[in-house]
Amino acid sequence: MAEDFRTLLMETDRLPDGDRWFGDIQIGGWFYFSAQAGPYHESRPQTVLPDPMGYESFEVRLMTVQGVISYGRYGAWLDLQNKPWAKLFATERPTVLFAPDVPVATCQQIYEDLLHYARTNPLP
C-alpha cells in the first residue's frame, strides 16, 4: 500500500474569499493528481479544514504531465478507463478528467493505481 495521498497535499494558494488550493501531486513522469477540498470545491465537508485528513471526500482532477490524458500517444486513459473508479470521471477537456465528491478510500485507490501504472509503463 502506498503512502496516504492526503499526507502529500500542501496548500499552495488561499484567496481572500476563502478559496484554497492544494498543489498537484506528480506521479512519475506520467500524471498530475489534483485533490481539492473546501468551500468552492465539490468535497465533504465544503469548508476549509486545518488538516486534509479531516475530509471525507475530494474533488479530483487527473492530467498527464505531457498533456492529453484521454487519447493519443500519452492516452493513459485508454488503459485506466476500465478501473472501477473510472466511471466517476468526466472529460473536462482532452487534457483533464474531473470527478466531484470522491470518497477518500476511492481517492487512495486512484492514487495507487496511477502509481502502479507509472511504474509499469514507460513513457512513450
PABARO-360070 format. One record per residue (C-alpha): residue number from 0; residue in three letters; x, y, z. Coordinates in steps of 0.5 Angstrom, whole numbers. Example, Ala and Ser with C-alpha at 12.3 -4.5 7.8 and 13.67 -1.06 7.14 Angstrom:
BEGIN
<r pos="0" code="ALA" X="25" Y="-9" Z="16"/>
<r pos="1" code="SER" X="27" Y="-2" Z="14"/>
//
This chain:
BEGIN
<r pos="0" code="MET" X="0" Y="0" Z="0"/>
<r pos="1" code="ALA" X="2" Y="7" Z="-2"/>
<r pos="2" code="GLU" X="3" Y="13" Z="3"/>
<r pos="3" code="ASP" X="-4" Y="16" Z="4"/>
<r pos="4" code="PHE" X="-4" Y="21" Z="-1"/>
<r pos="5" code="ARG" X="-7" Y="27" Z="4"/>
<r pos="6" code="THR" X="0" Y="27" Z="7"/>
<r pos="7" code="LEU" X="2" Y="30" Z="1"/>
<r pos="8" code="LEU" X="-3" Y="35" Z="0"/>
<r pos="9" code="MET" X="1" Y="42" Z="1"/>
<r pos="10" code="GLU" X="-3" Y="49" Z="1"/>
<r pos="11" code="THR" X="-1" Y="53" Z="-5"/>
<r pos="12" code="ASP" X="-6" Y="58" Z="-5"/>
<r pos="13" code="ARG" X="-11" Y="62" Z="-1"/>
<r pos="14" code="LEU" X="-15" Y="67" Z="-3"/>
<r pos="15" code="PRO" X="-18" Y="73" Z="1"/>
<r pos="16" code="ASP" X="-25" Y="70" Z="-1"/>
<r pos="17" code="GLY" X="-23" Y="63" Z="3"/>
<r pos="18" code="ASP" X="-22" Y="59" Z="-3"/>
<r pos="19" code="ARG" X="-16" Y="55" Z="-2"/>
<r pos="20" code="TRP" X="-12" Y="50" Z="-7"/>
<r pos="21" code="PHE" X="-7" Y="44" Z="-6"/>
<r pos="22" code="GLY" X="-1" Y="43" Z="-10"/>
<r pos="23" code="ASP" X="-2" Y="38" Z="-15"/>
<r pos="24" code="ILE" X="2" Y="31" Z="-14"/>
<r pos="25" code="GLN" X="6" Y="29" Z="-19"/>
<r pos="26" code="ILE" X="7" Y="21" Z="-20"/>
<r pos="27" code="GLY" X="13" Y="19" Z="-24"/>
<r pos="28" code="GLY" X="13" Y="23" Z="-31"/>
<r pos="29" code="TRP" X="6" Y="21" Z="-32"/>
<r pos="30" code="PHE" X="1" Y="24" Z="-28"/>
<r pos="31" code="TYR" X="-1" Y="30" Z="-24"/>
<r pos="32" code="PHE" X="-7" Y="28" Z="-19"/>
<r pos="33" code="SER" X="-10" Y="34" Z="-16"/>
<r pos="34" code="ALA" X="-15" Y="33" Z="-10"/>
<r pos="35" code="GLN" X="-18" Y="39" Z="-8"/>
<r pos="36" code="ALA" X="-23" Y="41" Z="-2"/>
<r pos="37" code="GLY" X="-26" Y="47" Z="1"/>
<r pos="38" code="PRO" X="-32" Y="52" Z="0"/>
<r pos="39" code="TYR" X="-31" Y="52" Z="-7"/>
<r pos="40" code="HIS" X="-30" Y="45" Z="-9"/>
<r pos="41" code="GLU" X="-34" Y="39" Z="-9"/>
<r pos="42" code="SER" X="-32" Y="36" Z="-3"/>
<r pos="43" code="ARG" X="-35" Y="34" Z="4"/>
<r pos="44" code="PRO" X="-35" Y="38" Z="8"/>
<r pos="45" code="GLN" X="-35" Y="44" Z="4"/>
<r pos="46" code="THR" X="-31" Y="48" Z="9"/>
<r pos="47" code="VAL" X="-23" Y="50" Z="10"/>
<r pos="48" code="LEU" X="-21" Y="45" Z="15"/>
<r pos="49" code="PRO" X="-14" Y="46" Z="18"/>
<r pos="50" code="ASP" X="-12" Y="39" Z="16"/>
<r pos="51" code="PRO" X="-13" Y="35" Z="10"/>
<r pos="52" code="MET" X="-14" Y="28" Z="14"/>
<r pos="53" code="GLY" X="-21" Y="31" Z="16"/>
<r pos="54" code="TYR" X="-24" Y="31" Z="9"/>
<r pos="55" code="GLU" X="-29" Y="25" Z="8"/>
<r pos="56" code="SER" X="-29" Y="27" Z="0"/>
<r pos="57" code="PHE" X="-25" Y="31" Z="-5"/>
<r pos="58" code="GLU" X="-26" Y="34" Z="-12"/>
<r pos="59" code="VAL" X="-21" Y="30" Z="-16"/>
<r pos="60" code="ARG" X="-17" Y="32" Z="-23"/>
<r pos="61" code="LEU" X="-13" Y="28" Z="-27"/>
<r pos="62" code="MET" X="-8" Y="30" Z="-32"/>
<r pos="63" code="THR" X="-2" Y="27" Z="-35"/>
<r pos="64" code="VAL" X="5" Y="31" Z="-35"/>
<r pos="65" code="GLN" X="6" Y="31" Z="-43"/>
<r pos="66" code="GLY" X="-1" Y="34" Z="-44"/>
<r pos="67" code="VAL" X="-7" Y="30" Z="-47"/>
<r pos="68" code="ILE" X="-9" Y="24" Z="-42"/>
<r pos="69" code="SER" X="-15" Y="22" Z="-46"/>
<r pos="70" code="TYR" X="-13" Y="19" Z="-52"/>
<r pos="71" code="GLY" X="-6" Y="19" Z="-57"/>
<r pos="72" code="ARG" X="1" Y="18" Z="-55"/>
<r pos="73" code="TYR" X="0" Y="19" Z="-48"/>
<r pos="74" code="GLY" X="-7" Y="17" Z="-48"/>
<r pos="75" code="ALA" X="-6" Y="13" Z="-41"/>
<r pos="76" code="TRP" X="-14" Y="14" Z="-40"/>
<r pos="77" code="LEU" X="-15" Y="8" Z="-45"/>
<r pos="78" code="ASP" X="-11" Y="3" Z="-40"/>
<r pos="79" code="LEU" X="-15" Y="6" Z="-34"/>
<r pos="80" code="GLN" X="-22" Y="7" Z="-36"/>
<r pos="81" code="ASN" X="-24" Y="0" Z="-34"/>
<r pos="82" code="LYS" X="-22" Y="1" Z="-27"/>
<r pos="83" code="PRO" X="-28" Y="1" Z="-22"/>
<r pos="84" code="TRP" X="-27" Y="9" Z="-20"/>
<r pos="85" code="ALA" X="-26" Y="11" Z="-28"/>
<r pos="86" code="LYS" X="-34" Y="12" Z="-28"/>
<r pos="87" code="LEU" X="-33" Y="18" Z="-23"/>
<r pos="88" code="PHE" X="-30" Y="22" Z="-28"/>
<r pos="89" code="ALA" X="-32" Y="26" Z="-34"/>
<r pos="90" code="THR" X="-27" Y="29" Z="-39"/>
<r pos="91" code="GLU" X="-27" Y="37" Z="-38"/>
<r pos="92" code="ARG" X="-22" Y="38" Z="-43"/>
<r pos="93" code="PRO" X="-18" Y="33" Z="-47"/>
<r pos="94" code="THR" X="-12" Y="34" Z="-42"/>
<r pos="95" code="VAL" X="-16" Y="34" Z="-36"/>
<r pos="96" code="LEU" X="-21" Y="29" Z="-33"/>
<r pos="97" code="PHE" X="-26" Y="31" Z="-27"/>
<r pos="98" code="ALA" X="-29" Y="28" Z="-21"/>
<r pos="99" code="PRO" X="-33" Y="31" Z="-16"/>
<r pos="100" code="ASP" X="-34" Y="29" Z="-9"/>
<r pos="101" code="VAL" X="-30" Y="23" Z="-9"/>
<r pos="102" code="PRO" X="-29" Y="19" Z="-2"/>
<r pos="103" code="VAL" X="-22" Y="18" Z="1"/>
<r pos="104" code="ALA" X="-22" Y="11" Z="0"/>
<r pos="105" code="THR" X="-23" Y="12" Z="-7"/>
<r pos="106" code="CYS" X="-18" Y="17" Z="-8"/>
<r pos="107" code="GLN" X="-13" Y="13" Z="-5"/>
<r pos="108" code="GLN" X="-14" Y="7" Z="-10"/>
<r pos="109" code="ILE" X="-14" Y="12" Z="-16"/>
<r pos="110" code="TYR" X="-7" Y="15" Z="-13"/>
<r pos="111" code="GLU" X="-5" Y="8" Z="-12"/>
<r pos="112" code="ASP" X="-7" Y="5" Z="-19"/>
<r pos="113" code="LEU" X="-3" Y="11" Z="-22"/>
<r pos="114" code="LEU" X="3" Y="10" Z="-18"/>
<r pos="115" code="HIS" X="3" Y="3" Z="-21"/>
<r pos="116" code="TYR" X="1" Y="5" Z="-28"/>
<r pos="117" code="ALA" X="7" Y="10" Z="-28"/>
<r pos="118" code="ARG" X="12" Y="4" Z="-25"/>
<r pos="119" code="THR" X="10" Y="-1" Z="-30"/>
<r pos="120" code="ASN" X="9" Y="3" Z="-37"/>
<r pos="121" code="PRO" X="15" Y="7" Z="-39"/>
<r pos="122" code="LEU" X="14" Y="14" Z="-42"/>
<r pos="123" code="PRO" X="13" Y="14" Z="-50"/>
//
